[in-house]
Amino acid sequence: MELEDQLRQVLLERPVPDVPGDPVAAVHAGMRRRVRRKRLQYVGAAAGVLALWGGALAVLHTGPTATQPQVPVHTVVNVPNGFQIRDLTFVSTTRGYGIGTVPCATGRCTELLQTDTGTQEWEQAITPVVPVGDVSQVRFAQDTGGDEIGYAFGPAYVVFKDGAWHREATWLPVEALEAARAGTVVRVLARPHGGHVVQQSTVGSSDWKTVLDVLAPTYHALLRRQGQRIALVTFDNNQGVTSEDDVSDVRLSTDGGTTWTKAAHNPCDAHSYFRSLSLGRGTSMLVLCAHRAGGSFVRVSDDNGATFGSPLDLPRELDATQVSAPAGGGWLVAGGRAVLSSTDRGRTWKRVAVEEGLDEQAPGFLDNSNATTVWWVGADPRYVWRSTDAGATWSVARFR
């Protein structure tokens, strides 16, 4: 074990004193400097570790931890080299699908993988033959007969049924879609000049009914589903500190998308960007927002999105883009290379997963479509992280 690792272990075993102050920003700055200067002499590194990690432990209650447990990485070997994942969908805690791209003669081509182990083992699945730019998301659900029906979309619309993919024409691009086992499918179509059309069908059917017409000229939409409970957010993020007001509206269905109720207007505020939303237990919702000038925050609703509480700022080191409220309790936020967890409704945050050695930032995504399991893809699209205990521990799969 190297000296720095030994020091880390010793410090982690020390009791955590309650010391005022907040040197977390300095801790993270020091960490970034160590990444760039990998060949520091051990004497200097040891002194830096003692000073920085000791300070971080002393104020663990004020921000994300600077520690990261060693997570074993399983390399997936029986899939095409160079696979980069774009979206995930799971029909159980272990069975799911991942859509992404692989190198091919024309650059990169669409590829679909499937797993029966959650993350560890993947294999090629029947892939929709579509250009890379035609689909970016995938959902699977079982129909009433137990057959798996697949939906690849964004902006095109392709359906997997009877063992094959079928491209179906839509009169508008499909921006979002969510399906439930032996239940309904809801999709959101985007109008070219703003506004959205919400349609409903049953899993496996090609008959769609328009159930909601959003005339407000917003250009983006997000769907989140939890059984019969579905949240729709239509929004515009006007970039720049002096831009016109940002707009977002929440709508809710509690009957699988048949009827909809208007909930909060601007759950962030008129000068903050909407980033993501998660459905929690009961009637709770968690919305993730970003200040125009930098920094992100969350707000919680306990009345199905009708009202939201005061903003709760996140640690400034994290440019959060995704949020999740696992069934096991607590909140998770993710952005770029890290996932943070809070078990006290956002008062304190702890870093629970991080991708080391990466300088780039990417939105990534958190998926908790299954009631007991969370999946995360961060800045590196070759890795899929999985947690079955609300983010406390993780397993990782790496595509070659």
Order of alpha helices (4+ residues) and beta strands (2+ residues): alpha-alpha-alpha-beta-beta-beta-beta-beta-beta-beta-beta-beta-beta-beta-beta-beta-beta-beta-beta-beta-beta-beta-beta-beta-beta-beta-beta-beta-beta-beta-beta-beta
